[in-house]
Amino acid sequence: MIGFVAVQSFVDIVFHGADEKTVGALFDRFSDAVILDQRSLWLFLLVYLVIRGPGLLSLDHFWSSTPAAD
């Protein structure tokens, strides 16, 4: 998904001709930039999951902590 978001952003900027207003800028006071603001949020969330894992409220944790029925 991280690679998909990166390729999607690259294609939108290079081949679809997104202008500066559409691309936006990081850490500006306007949150209406379609590409940079929204895609940075998705990349942050996906990288967080890669680094920290799913956590205690995930099905992976639930399934790994339940004993197998013999």
N, C-alpha and C positions, 0 to 999 in steps of 0.2 A: 504494500500500500504506500509506503514511503516513496519507493521508486515511481509508482504510478502518479502520485501527486507532483513529484518533481518533473516528470515527463509531460504531464498535463499542463503545468505552468509554463514550461519551456515552449510547448507547441502554441499555447495561447498567445504568448508574447511575441515569438518569432514569426510564426506562420499565419496567425490570425490578425496580426497587426494591432495589438492592444496598445492604446495610447497611454500617456503618463497618468492621466486621471484614473483610468481603469486599473493600471498596475498599482498605483499608490506608493506610499513610503512607510517604512517601519517607524513606529514611535511618533507618528504625527497625531494630532488631536482629532482627526476625522477617521471614523471607522467604516466608511462606505467604500473603501477600495476593494474591488471584487477579488483581485488576484492575491496581492501580497498579504493583506490582513487575514483573510479567511484561510488561505492555504498555509500560512505560518501557524495558525491555530491548530489545524489538522496535523501538521508535521510535529508540532510540540507534543500533542496528545499521543501520537503514534510512537514517537521516540521515547516518551515517558513509559509507555507500556513495554517497549523493548528493554529498557534499562531496569525498571522496577518489577515487571511482571504483572500478572492480573490482580493479585491481592487476595484478601480473605473473603470477599463477597463474590467470588467467581465460581463457576461450576467446576473448573479444574481443581480448585482447592477442596470443594465439597466432595468430589468423586475420589480424590486421592486420600482424604481423611476417613472415609467410610470403610469399615472392614469388609472384606470379601466374604460372602456367604458360602460356607462349605457344606 
